[in-house]
Amino acid sequence: MNLQLSIVRYGPEHIEACADLWRASQSEMFPSLPPGPVRSFGEATEGEEVHVAINIHANMNKGKLLGLISLWRPQSFIHFLIVDGTSRRKGVGAALLDFATSHLPHPVELKCGSGNLTACAFYDRKGWYAAEHVEGADEPYILYKWPG
């Protein structure tokens, strides 16, 4: 069954679920970094505009957080796109990405850890292009661009 979702502005009612999703996603987002203390979700997204995808299907975990996206408007930059593991391959990531590209001036950019092969393949399938490969950082990454 397809999920029915709504994308809404992050609010106090989402703090706990976003923090849980954030913690659970760390090893996927940064696969080559050793496990250790990580910034809190609040610290990592300070000053950013955060939106969440919420399940609105009445019979299936209505109100469940399915994913989130954080935007840094001054640079038309997507800082984080995180989808709950049980909600992947169901259109949540695509919906959040479409939301961002329709609400930010173009070109839109994002970084993806080079070792996060699933996410890199997702951006490739969605038509983003790899503008730069950066190897000298703590976590090697690809800078993706959406020309619009």
C-alpha positions, 0 to 999 in steps of 0.5 A, a space after each residue: 500500500 502506498 503511503 499518504 503523506 503531508 509535508 509540514 514545517 517542523 514544530 515542537 511536536 516533531 522534536 523527539 521523532 526527528 532526534 530519533 531519526 537523526 541518531 538512527 541515520 548517522 552510520 548511513 550518512 557518514 559510513 567512513 567515520 568512526 562511531 562516536 559522539 555526534 551533534 544533536 539534531 538541534 545543533 546540526 540543523 540550527 538556523 535551518 528550515 526543517 520540514 517533515 513528511 508525516 503519514 496521513 493515512 487513517 489506518 496505518 500509523 497516522 501521524 508517524 514521521 516518515 522523513 525530514 529535510 533541512 534547507 539552508 536558504 541563503 545558499 539554496 542548499 539541502 543539508 539533510 534528507 533523511 527517510 525512516 528505514 521502514 518508509 524507503 522506496 515508497 516515495 517519501 524521499 522523492 516527495 521531500 526532494 521535490 518539495 525542496 526543489 520547488 521552494 528553493 531558488 535554482 540551482 539547488 545543491 546538496 552533499 552526499 557522502 561518497 560511501 553512501 551508495 544508496 543515496 548517491 544512486 537515488 540522486 542520480 536516478 532523480 536527475 541530479 548531477 555530480 558537480 564535484 567529488 571531494 576527497 580531502 574532507 573528513 568524509 569524502 563526498 559528492 556535491 550534487 546540483 539540481 539545475 531546475 
